[in-house]
Amino acid sequence: MAVPKGKVSKARRDKRRSSVWKLSAPALVKCPKCGALHMPHRMCSECGYYNGRQVKAVQADEQ
């Protein structure tokens, strides 16, 4: 005869789920043009280059 499963307490359930939902830090790569860190497969926000060519004109900071 089948036996009902035992109740899993909230504490035991939450302990099991605690390690599943942690966010990982985004990976960063170094821009070959300027050396700034940016996310992979994205345009560099510092110099505006992606895959060896300029895709956006970025204004230089005036100081």
Secondary structure, 3 states (H helix, E strand, C coil): CCCCCCCCCHHHHHHHHCCCCCCCCCCCEECCCCCCEECCCCCCCCCCEECCEECCCCCCCCC
